[in-house]
Amino acid sequence: MIVCQCNGVSDRTIRRAIRGGAASCREIARSCNAGTFCGGCRPAIAELIREEQSDAVVEAAGSGLAAAAS
């Protein structure tokens, strides 16, 4: 799905940037240009950041629990 209409940036591209270390709208903008024109997509970008960060926390906790149970 296209998140940034102005620059044609998809959620996949933004998620890839987040997984690559981008942790703010500014860092996403530097990485893939999303949110650099009108800024209307910045709330959606911020939500993707929250989703990816919470997924990473859950994965990390899950792998810790699995290791502790072994």
C-alpha positions in Angstrom: 0.0 0.0 0.0 1.3 3.5 -0.9 1.7 5.5 2.3 3.4 8.6 0.8 1.4 9.6 -2.2 3.7 12.5 -3.1 6.8 10.4 -3.5 5.1 7.0 -4.1 6.6 5.3 -1.1 5.0 2.0 0.1 4.5 0.7 3.6 7.0 -2.1 2.7 9.7 0.4 1.9 9.0 2.3 5.1 9.0 -0.9 7.2 12.3 -2.0 5.6 13.8 1.4 6.6 12.5 0.9 10.2 14.0 -2.6 10.4 17.2 -1.0 9.1 17.4 1.3 12.0 15.2 4.4 11.2 13.3 5.3 14.3 11.7 8.7 13.5 9.9 10.4 10.7 13.0 12.4 10.0 15.1 9.3 9.6 12.5 7.7 7.4 12.5 10.8 5.2 16.3 10.6 4.9 16.1 6.9 4.1 13.4 6.8 1.5 12.0 10.3 1.0 8.6 9.5 2.6 7.1 12.5 4.2 9.4 15.0 2.6 6.8 16.9 0.5 3.4 17.7 2.0 3.8 15.8 5.3 0.3 14.4 5.2 1.7 10.9 5.5 3.7 11.5 8.7 1.0 10.3 11.1 0.9 7.0 9.1 4.7 6.8 9.1 4.7 7.3 12.9 2.1 4.5 13.3 4.3 2.2 11.2 7.3 3.0 13.4 5.2 2.2 16.5 4.0 -1.1 15.0 7.4 -2.2 14.0 9.0 -1.2 17.3 6.3 -3.0 19.3 6.6 -6.1 17.0 10.4 -6.1 17.7 9.9 -5.9 21.4 7.4 -8.8 21.3 9.8 -10.9 19.2 12.7 -10.1 21.5 10.7 -11.1 24.6 9.4 -14.2 22.9 12.9 -15.4 22.0 14.1 -14.7 25.6 11.2 -16.7 27.0 12.0 -19.6 24.6 15.6 -19.5 25.6 14.8 -19.5 29.3 12.4 -22.4 28.9 15.1 -24.6 27.2 
